[in-house]
Amino acid sequence: MDNLESVLQEGKYTLIDVREPMELDLDGAIDGAINIPLGEIEERANEILAIDGNVILFCRSGNRSGQALTYLQSQGLQKGFNGGGYAELSQKIG
């Protein structure tokens, strides 16, 4: 089973930022990340489930992305990872 570190090293993943748009304006964003706020996860679940490959969710601290991941896994997401907080994940990505 892959873990977050090996997925990041491999470089084959889709990033989903579950923060609110105003947080992106305040804190910054990771290039290429798709912004789907936590409140929209349920209605946009099919869009996420259709992504081929690894999906890394993140937010400000890892709490909301954890909630989103739990929900998406209950809907069938196989290769999902909680990337934790934006600041830490952006450092890991480089």
N, CA, C and O atoms as a printed pandas DataFrame, in Angstrom:
     atom_number atom_name residue_name chain_id  residue_number  x_coord  y_coord  z_coord
0              1         N          MET        A               1    0.847   -1.205    0.000
1              2        CA          MET        A               1    0.000    0.000    0.000
2              3         C          MET        A               1    0.876    1.246    0.000
3              4         O          MET        A               1    1.815    1.366    0.787
4              5         N          ASP        A               2    0.556    2.147   -0.878
5              6        CA          ASP        A               2    1.317    3.398   -0.942
6              7         C          ASP        A               2    1.031    4.252    0.289
7              8         O          ASP        A               2   -0.050    4.181    0.873
8              9         N          ASN        A               3    2.007    5.049    0.667
9             10        CA          ASN        A               3    1.760    6.060    1.683
10            11         C          ASN        A               3    1.968    7.429    1.039
11            12         O          ASN        A               3    2.431    7.529   -0.097
12            13         N          LEU        A               4    1.623    8.469    1.773
13            14        CA          LEU        A               4    1.678    9.824    1.227
14            15         C          LEU        A               4    3.073   10.171    0.718
15            16         O          LEU        A               4    3.217   10.740   -0.363
16            17         N          GLU        A               5    4.091    9.831    1.487
17            18        CA          GLU        A               5    5.462   10.179    1.096
18            19         C          GLU        A               5    5.840    9.544   -0.241
19            20         O          GLU        A               5    6.419   10.204   -1.104
20            21         N          SER        A               6    5.510    8.261   -0.411
21            22        CA          SER        A               6    5.882    7.591   -1.665
22            23         C          SER        A               6    5.076    8.149   -2.839
23            24         O          SER        A               6    5.592    8.246   -3.953
24            25         N          VAL        A               7    3.823    8.512   -2.597
25            26        CA          VAL        A               7    3.004    9.108   -3.657
26            27         C          VAL        A               7    3.583   10.460   -4.070
27            28         O          VAL        A               7    3.652   10.771   -5.259
28            29         N          LEU        A               8    3.996   11.258   -3.093
29            30        CA          LEU        A               8    4.593   12.563   -3.403
30            31         C          LEU        A               8    5.891   12.393   -4.186
31            32         O          LEU        A               8    6.145   13.136   -5.134
32            33         N          GLN        A               9    6.712   11.420   -3.796
33            34        CA          GLN        A               9    7.971   11.191   -4.499
34            35         C          GLN        A               9    7.732   10.733   -5.930
35            36         O          GLN        A               9    8.445   11.127   -6.852
36            37         N          GLU        A              10    6.715    9.892   -6.098
37            38        CA          GLU        A              10    6.404    9.394   -7.435
38            39         C          GLU        A              10    5.909   10.525   -8.336
39            40         O          GLU        A              10    6.155   10.521   -9.542
40            41         N          GLY        A              11    5.213   11.486   -7.744
41            42        CA          GLY        A              11    4.766   12.654   -8.493
42            43         C          GLY        A              11    3.506   12.472   -9.319
43            44         O          GLY        A              11    3.155   13.344  -10.114
44            45         N          LYS        A              12    2.822   11.350   -9.140
45            46        CA          LYS        A              12    1.607   11.108   -9.915
46            47         C          LYS        A              12    0.404   11.190   -8.989
47            48         O          LYS        A              12    0.033   10.206   -8.347
48            49         N          TYR        A              13   -0.204   12.372   -8.925
49            50        CA          TYR        A              13   -1.338   12.594   -8.035
50            51         C          TYR        A              13   -2.120   13.829   -8.468
51            52         O          TYR        A              13   -1.638   14.668   -9.230
52            53         N          THR        A              14   -3.336   13.907   -7.957
53            54        CA          THR        A              14   -4.165   15.094   -8.128
54            55         C          THR        A              14   -4.370   15.704   -6.750
55            56         O          THR        A              14   -4.725   15.005   -5.801
56            57         N          LEU        A              15   -4.147   17.006   -6.642
57            58        CA          LEU        A              15   -4.320   17.709   -5.365
58            59         C          LEU        A              15   -5.710   18.351   -5.318
59            60         O          LEU        A              15   -6.148   18.992   -6.273
60            61         N          ILE        A              16   -6.387   18.163   -4.191
61            62        CA          ILE        A              16   -7.670   18.823   -3.972
62            63         C          ILE        A              16   -7.580   19.605   -2.673
63            64         O          ILE        A              16   -7.332   19.045   -1.605
64            65         N          ASP        A              17   -7.784   20.900   -2.786
65            66        CA          ASP        A              17   -7.725   21.828   -1.663
66            67         C          ASP        A              17   -9.155   22.044   -1.173
67            68         O          ASP        A              17   -9.981   22.592   -1.902
68            69         N          VAL        A              18   -9.455   21.615    0.063
69            70        CA          VAL        A              18  -10.827   21.729    0.568
70            71         C          VAL        A              18  -11.046   23.004    1.389
71            72         O          VAL        A              18  -12.060   23.132    2.076
72            73         N          ARG        A              19  -10.104   23.941    1.320
73            74        CA          ARG        A              19  -10.292   25.225    2.001
74            75         C          ARG        A              19  -11.289   26.089    1.233
75            76         O          ARG        A              19  -11.589   25.838    0.065
76            77         N          GLU        A              20  -11.792   27.110    1.920
77            78        CA          GLU        A              20  -12.682   28.075    1.286
78            79         C          GLU        A              20  -11.861   29.007    0.386
79            80         O          GLU        A              20  -10.688   29.260    0.659
80            81         N          PRO        A              21  -12.483   29.519   -0.696
81            82        CA          PRO        A              21  -11.746   30.402   -1.611
82            83         C          PRO        A              21  -11.062   31.577   -0.919
83            84         O          PRO        A              21   -9.966   31.970   -1.318
84            85         N          MET        A              22  -11.692   32.144    0.113
85            86        CA          MET        A              22  -11.069   33.287    0.805
86            87         C          MET        A              22   -9.775   32.874    1.505
87            88         O          MET        A              22   -8.866   33.690    1.659
88            89         N          GLU        A              23   -9.686   31.599    1.932
89            90        CA          GLU        A              23   -8.450   31.123    2.563
90            91         C          GLU        A              23   -7.314   31.048    1.548
91            92         O          GLU        A              23   -6.159   31.313    1.882
92            93         N          LEU        A              24   -7.641   30.691    0.318
93            94        CA          LEU        A              24   -6.625   30.662   -0.726
94            95         C          LEU        A              24   -6.084   32.055   -0.961
95            96         O          LEU        A              24   -4.881   32.240   -1.144
96            97         N          ASP        A              25   -6.989   33.056   -0.955
97            98        CA          ASP        A              25   -6.566   34.440   -1.143
98            99         C          ASP        A              25   -5.660   34.902   -0.005
99           100         O          ASP        A              25   -4.689   35.625   -0.230
100          101         N          LEU        A              26   -5.983   34.481    1.219
101          102        CA          LEU        A              26   -5.200   34.902    2.385
102          103         C          LEU        A              26   -3.887   34.156    2.518
103          104         O          LEU        A              26   -2.841   34.762    2.750
104          105         N          ASP        A              27   -3.942   32.837    2.371
105          106        CA          ASP        A              27   -2.791   31.993    2.687
106          107         C          ASP        A              27   -1.970   31.564    1.484
107          108         O          ASP        A              27   -0.807   31.188    1.624
108          109         N          GLY        A              28   -2.569   31.620    0.307
109          110        CA          GLY        A              28   -1.892   31.140   -0.881
110          111         C          GLY        A              28   -2.444   29.806   -1.314
111          112         O          GLY        A              28   -3.228   29.182   -0.600
112          113         N          ALA        A              29   -2.031   29.374   -2.487
113          114        CA          ALA        A              29   -2.518   28.128   -3.057
114          115         C          ALA        A              29   -1.344   27.351   -3.645
115          116         O          ALA        A              29   -0.276   27.911   -3.897
116          117         N          ILE        A              30   -1.555   26.070   -3.856
117          118        CA          ILE        A              30   -0.550   25.228   -4.504
118          119         C          ILE        A              30   -0.919   25.144   -5.981
119          120         O          ILE        A              30   -2.050   24.804   -6.327
120          121         N          ASP        A              31    0.038   25.454   -6.847
121          122        CA          ASP        A              31   -0.215   25.415   -8.289
122          123         C          ASP        A              31   -0.774   24.062   -8.708
123          124         O          ASP        A              31   -0.250   23.012   -8.336
124          125         N          GLY        A              32   -1.834   24.109   -9.478
125          126        CA          GLY        A              32   -2.425   22.894  -10.015
126          127         C          GLY        A              32   -3.452   22.231   -9.124
127          128         O          GLY        A              32   -4.140   21.307   -9.559
128          129         N          ALA        A              33   -3.573   22.684   -7.877
129          130        CA          ALA        A              33   -4.562   22.089   -6.966
130          131         C          ALA        A              33   -5.963   22.532   -7.371
131          132         O          ALA        A              33   -6.177   23.676   -7.770
132          133         N          ILE        A              34   -6.909   21.608   -7.261
133          134        CA          ILE        A              34   -8.312   21.901   -7.551
134          135         C          ILE        A              34   -8.967   22.324   -6.241
135          136         O          ILE        A              34   -8.870   21.615   -5.239
136          137         N          ASN        A              35   -9.635   23.477   -6.245
137          138        CA          ASN        A              35  -10.300   23.946   -5.026
138          139         C          ASN        A              35  -11.742   23.439   -5.004
139          140         O          ASN        A              35  -12.576   23.861   -5.805
140          141         N          ILE        A              36  -12.016   22.528   -4.072
141          142        CA          ILE        A              36  -13.374   22.053   -3.824
142          143         C          ILE        A              36  -13.585   22.182   -2.315
143          144         O          ILE        A              36  -13.187   21.296   -1.558
144          145         N          PRO        A              37  -14.210   23.281   -1.870
145          146        CA          PRO        A              37  -14.412   23.476   -0.428
146          147         C          PRO        A              37  -15.143   22.289    0.206
147          148         O          PRO        A              37  -15.946   21.620   -0.444
148          149         N          LEU        A              38  -14.851   22.043    1.479
149          150        CA          LEU        A              38  -15.428   20.910    2.190
150          151         C          LEU        A              38  -16.945   20.842    2.017
151          152         O          LEU        A              38  -17.500   19.756    1.846
152          153         N          GLY        A              39  -17.613   21.987    2.060
153          154        CA          GLY        A              39  -19.065   22.023    1.932
154          155         C          GLY        A              39  -19.586   21.554    0.576
155          156         O          GLY        A              39  -20.779   21.286    0.433
156          157         N          GLU        A              40  -18.709   21.452   -0.414
157          158        CA          GLU        A              40  -19.115   21.008   -1.758
158          159         C          GLU        A              40  -18.692   19.573   -2.055
159          160         O          GLU        A              40  -18.995   19.052   -3.129
160          161         N          ILE        A              41  -17.999   18.932   -1.125
161          162        CA          ILE        A              41  -17.457   17.589   -1.376
162          163         C          ILE        A              41  -18.559   16.593   -1.737
163          164         O          ILE        A              41  -18.416   15.835   -2.696
164          165         N          GLU        A              42  -19.656   16.587   -0.977
165          166        CA          GLU        A              42  -20.714   15.610   -1.254
166          167         C          GLU        A              42  -21.307   15.797   -2.639
167          168         O          GLU        A              42  -21.488   14.826   -3.374
168          169         N          GLU        A              43  -21.611   17.044   -3.004
169          170        CA          GLU        A              43  -22.245   17.269   -4.314
170          171         C          GLU        A              43  -21.281   17.086   -5.476
171          172         O          GLU        A              43  -21.712   16.880   -6.611
172          173         N          ARG        A              44  -19.990   17.158   -5.210
173          174        CA          ARG        A              44  -18.998   16.998   -6.272
174          175         C          ARG        A              44  -18.219   15.684   -6.156
175          176         O          ARG        A              44  -17.177   15.511   -6.789
176          177         N          ALA        A              45  -18.739   14.763   -5.339
177          178        CA          ALA        A              45  -18.044   13.493   -5.096
178          179         C          ALA        A              45  -17.781   12.729   -6.389
179          180         O          ALA        A              45  -16.695   12.176   -6.562
180          181         N          ASN        A              46  -18.750   12.687   -7.297
181          182        CA          ASN        A              46  -18.560   11.935   -8.543
182          183         C          ASN        A              46  -17.395   12.491   -9.358
183          184         O          ASN        A              46  -16.663   11.739  -10.002
184          185         N          GLU        A              47  -17.232   13.806   -9.324
185          186        CA          GLU        A              47  -16.109   14.453  -10.019
186          187         C          GLU        A              47  -14.776   13.953   -9.447
187          188         O          GLU        A              47  -13.831   13.693  -10.191
188          189         N          ILE        A              48  -14.713   13.824   -8.126
189          190        CA          ILE        A              48  -13.490   13.372   -7.468
190          191         C          ILE        A              48  -13.282   11.878   -7.690
191          192         O          ILE        A              48  -12.166   11.433   -7.958
192          193         N          LEU        A              49  -14.360   11.111   -7.577
193          194        CA          LEU        A              49  -14.262    9.658   -7.755
194          195         C          LEU        A              49  -13.861    9.287   -9.179
195          196         O          LEU        A              49  -13.343    8.194   -9.410
196          197         N          ALA        A              50  -14.091   10.178  -10.129
197          198        CA          ALA        A              50  -13.742    9.920  -11.532
198          199         C          ALA        A              50  -12.260   10.163  -11.823
199          200         O          ALA        A              50  -11.776    9.816  -12.900
200          201         N          ILE        A              51  -11.545   10.751  -10.876
201          202        CA          ILE        A              51  -10.119   11.021  -11.067
202          203         C          ILE        A              51   -9.363    9.700  -11.074
203          204         O          ILE        A              51   -9.528    8.871  -10.178
204          205         N          ASP        A              52   -8.539    9.517  -12.087
205          206        CA          ASP        A              52   -7.751    8.297  -12.206
206          207         C          ASP        A              52   -6.451    8.474  -11.435
207          208         O          ASP        A              52   -5.705    9.419  -11.692
208          209         N          GLY        A              53   -6.176    7.596  -10.513
209          210        CA          GLY        A              53   -4.916    7.663   -9.779
210          211         C          GLY        A              53   -5.082    8.216   -8.375
211          212         O          GLY        A              53   -6.182    8.255   -7.826
212          213         N          ASN        A              54   -3.971    8.638   -7.814
213          214        CA          ASN        A              54   -3.920    9.104   -6.430
214          215         C          ASN        A              54   -4.539   10.489   -6.275
215          216         O          ASN        A              54   -4.347   11.375   -7.107
216          217         N          VAL        A              55   -5.287   10.646   -5.186
217          218        CA          VAL        A              55   -5.912   11.929   -4.850
218          219         C          VAL        A              55   -5.414   12.329   -3.469
219          220         O          VAL        A              55   -5.560   11.578   -2.504
220          221         N          ILE        A              56   -4.826   13.516   -3.384
221          222        CA          ILE        A              56   -4.344   14.038   -2.101
222          223         C          ILE        A              56   -5.208   15.238   -1.739
223          224         O          ILE        A              56   -5.253   16.229   -2.468
224          225         N          LEU        A              57   -5.892   15.135   -0.602
225          226        CA          LEU        A              57   -6.720   16.236   -0.113
226          227         C          LEU        A              57   -5.953   16.991    0.960
227          228         O          LEU        A              57   -5.201   16.392    1.729
228          229         N          PHE        A              58   -6.142   18.297    1.014
229          230        CA          PHE        A              58   -5.498   19.087    2.064
230          231         C          PHE        A              58   -6.337   20.310    2.386
231          232         O          PHE        A              58   -7.211   20.701    1.612
232          233         N          CYS        A              59   -6.060   20.916    3.552
233          234        CA          CYS        A              59   -6.760   22.132    3.984
234          235         C          CYS        A              59   -5.757   22.991    4.749
235          236         O          CYS        A              59   -4.583   23.033    4.382
236          237         N          ARG        A              60   -6.190   23.667    5.792
237          238        CA          ARG        A              60   -5.258   24.484    6.563
238          239         C          ARG        A              60   -4.484   23.640    7.572
239          240         O          ARG        A              60   -3.289   23.849    7.778
240          241         N          SER        A              61   -5.179   22.679    8.205
241          242        CA          SER        A              61   -4.537   21.904    9.274
242          243         C          SER        A              61   -4.552   20.399    9.055
243          244         O          SER        A              61   -3.788   19.677    9.696
244          245         N          GLY        A              62   -5.402   19.917    8.166
245          246        CA          GLY        A              62   -5.560   18.480    7.969
246          247         C          GLY        A              62   -6.869   17.948    8.512
247          248         O          GLY        A              62   -7.225   16.799    8.252
248          249         N          ASN        A              63   -7.596   18.769    9.266
249          250        CA          ASN        A              63   -8.860   18.337    9.858
250          251         C          ASN        A              63   -9.961   18.198    8.805
251          252         O          ASN        A              63  -10.579   17.140    8.683
252          253         N          ARG        A              64  -10.201   19.255    8.058
253          254        CA          ARG        A              64  -11.261   19.206    7.033
254          255         C          ARG        A              64  -10.921   18.219    5.920
255          256         O          ARG        A              64  -11.807   17.535    5.408
256          257         N          SER        A              65   -9.642   18.139    5.542
257          258        CA          SER        A              65   -9.274   17.179    4.506
258          259         C          SER        A              65   -9.468   15.749    5.008
259          260         O          SER        A              65   -9.782   14.852    4.225
260          261         N          GLY        A              66   -9.283   15.534    6.309
261          262        CA          GLY        A              66   -9.551   14.229    6.894
262          263         C          GLY        A              66  -11.030   13.876    6.815
263          264         O          GLY        A              66  -11.390   12.738    6.512
264          265         N          GLN        A              67  -11.889   14.864    7.092
265          266        CA          GLN        A              67  -13.331   14.649    6.996
266          267         C          GLN        A              67  -13.725   14.332    5.556
267          268         O          GLN        A              67  -14.511   13.420    5.300
268          269         N          ALA        A              68  -13.169   15.095    4.626
269          270        CA          ALA        A              68  -13.478   14.882    3.205
270          271         C          ALA        A              68  -13.013   13.505    2.762
271          272         O          ALA        A              68  -13.728   12.814    2.035
272          273         N          LEU        A              69  -11.817   13.096    3.194
273          274        CA          LEU        A              69  -11.279   11.793    2.818
274          275         C          LEU        A              69  -12.157   10.663    3.353
275          276         O          LEU        A              69  -12.449    9.708    2.635
276          277         N          THR        A              70  -12.573   10.771    4.606
277          278        CA          THR        A              70  -13.432    9.746    5.198
278          279         C          THR        A              70  -14.719    9.598    4.390
279          280         O          THR        A              70  -15.150    8.483    4.095
280          281         N          TYR        A              71  -15.328   10.729    4.035
281          282        CA          TYR        A              71  -16.556   10.671    3.239
282          283         C          TYR        A              71  -16.294   10.036    1.867
283          284         O          TYR        A              71  -17.027    9.142    1.445
284          285         N          LEU        A              72  -15.262   10.493    1.185
285          286        CA          LEU        A              72  -14.977    9.988   -0.165
286          287         C          LEU        A              72  -14.628    8.502   -0.143
287          288         O          LEU        A              72  -14.992    7.769   -1.063
288          289         N          GLN        A              73  -13.930    8.053    0.891
289          290        CA          GLN        A              73  -13.633    6.620    1.004
290          291         C          GLN        A              73  -14.923    5.828    1.200
291          292         O          GLN        A              73  -15.044    4.709    0.702
292          293         N          SER        A              74  -15.889    6.403    1.923
293          294        CA          SER        A              74  -17.169    5.720    2.109
294          295         C          SER        A              74  -17.939    5.630    0.797
295          296         O          SER        A              74  -18.842    4.805    0.658
296          297         N          GLN        A              75  -17.583    6.476   -0.163
297          298        CA          GLN        A              75  -18.223    6.485   -1.475
298          299         C          GLN        A              75  -17.440    5.670   -2.504
299          300         O          GLN        A              75  -17.858    5.548   -3.656
300          301         N          GLY        A              76  -16.304    5.114   -2.083
301          302        CA          GLY        A              76  -15.553    4.240   -2.976
302          303         C          GLY        A              76  -14.180    4.724   -3.400
303          304         O          GLY        A              76  -13.526    4.060   -4.204
304          305         N          LEU        A              77  -13.716    5.860   -2.887
305          306        CA          LEU        A              77  -12.378    6.346   -3.249
306          307         C          LEU        A              77  -11.333    5.349   -2.739
307          308         O          LEU        A              77  -11.287    5.039   -1.549
308          309         N          GLN        A              78  -10.501    4.858   -3.648
309          310        CA          GLN        A              78   -9.510    3.839   -3.303
310          311         C          GLN        A              78   -8.138    4.432   -2.977
311          312         O          GLN        A              78   -7.489    4.018   -2.016
312          313         N          LYS        A              79   -7.705    5.397   -3.778
313          314        CA          LYS        A              79   -6.338    5.916   -3.643
314          315         C          LYS        A              79   -6.367    7.352   -3.135
315          316         O          LYS        A              79   -5.892    8.274   -3.798
316          317         N          GLY        A              80   -6.938    7.519   -1.944
317          318        CA          GLY        A              80   -7.039    8.847   -1.344
318          319         C          GLY        A              80   -6.090    8.997   -0.177
319          320         O          GLY        A              80   -5.836    8.042    0.557
320          321         N          PHE        A              81   -5.566   10.201   -0.006
321          322        CA          PHE        A              81   -4.609   10.489    1.053
322          323         C          PHE        A              81   -4.924   11.843    1.672
323          324         O          PHE        A              81   -5.324   12.776    0.975
324          325         N          ASN        A              82   -4.742   11.944    2.985
325          326        CA          ASN        A              82   -4.868   13.228    3.659
326          327         C          ASN        A              82   -3.489   13.876    3.636
327          328         O          ASN        A              82   -2.563   13.419    4.306
328          329         N          GLY        A              83   -3.370   14.935    2.864
329          330        CA          GLY        A              83   -2.096   15.640    2.760
330          331         C          GLY        A              83   -1.829   16.570    3.926
331          332         O          GLY        A              83   -0.746   17.146    4.028
332          333         N          GLY        A              84   -2.820   16.723    4.819
333          334        CA          GLY        A              84   -2.637   17.571    5.992
334          335         C          GLY        A              84   -2.825   19.049    5.672
335          336         O          GLY        A              84   -3.689   19.431    4.883
336          337         N          GLY        A              85   -1.999   19.857    6.301
337          338        CA          GLY        A              85   -2.110   21.302    6.154
338          339         C          GLY        A              85   -1.392   21.834    4.924
339          340         O          GLY        A              85   -0.412   21.260    4.450
340          341         N          TYR        A              86   -1.908   22.939    4.427
341          342        CA          TYR        A              86   -1.377   23.593    3.225
342          343         C          TYR        A              86    0.121   23.899    3.353
343          344         O          TYR        A              86    0.901   23.577    2.456
344          345         N          ALA        A              87    0.517   24.520    4.466
345          346        CA          ALA        A              87    1.913   24.972    4.609
346          347         C          ALA        A              87    2.876   23.783    4.578
347          348         O          ALA        A              87    3.901   23.826    3.898
348          349         N          GLU        A              88    2.542   22.724    5.316
349          350        CA          GLU        A              88    3.422   21.559    5.376
350          351         C          GLU        A              88    3.472   20.854    4.016
351          352         O          GLU        A              88    4.543   20.465    3.549
352          353         N          LEU        A              89    2.307   20.694    3.391
353          354        CA          LEU        A              89    2.263   19.993    2.117
354          355         C          LEU        A              89    3.015   20.773    1.037
355          356         O          LEU        A              89    3.722   20.180    0.223
356          357         N          SER        A              90    2.865   22.091    1.027
357          358        CA          SER        A              90    3.552   22.886    0.006
358          359         C          SER        A              90    5.069   22.772    0.163
359          360         O          SER        A              90    5.793   22.827   -0.831
360          361         N          GLN        A              91    5.558   22.613    1.390
361          362        CA          GLN        A              91    7.002   22.413    1.605
362          363         C          GLN        A              91    7.433   21.043    1.097
363          364         O          GLN        A              91    8.507   20.915    0.509
364          365         N          LYS        A              92    6.612   20.012    1.315
365          366        CA          LYS        A              92    6.956   18.666    0.871
366          367         C          LYS        A              92    6.995   18.583   -0.648
367          368         O          LYS        A              92    7.813   17.862   -1.220
368          369         N          ILE        A              93    6.100   19.331   -1.299
369          370        CA          ILE        A              93    6.038   19.308   -2.759
370          371         C          ILE        A              93    7.220   20.071   -3.350
371          372         O          ILE        A              93    7.746   19.730   -4.409
372          373         N          GLY        A              94    7.617   21.122   -2.621
373          374        CA          GLY        A              94    8.772   21.897   -3.084
374          375         C          GLY        A              94    8.300   23.038   -3.890
375          376         O          GLY        A              94    9.110   23.825   -4.380
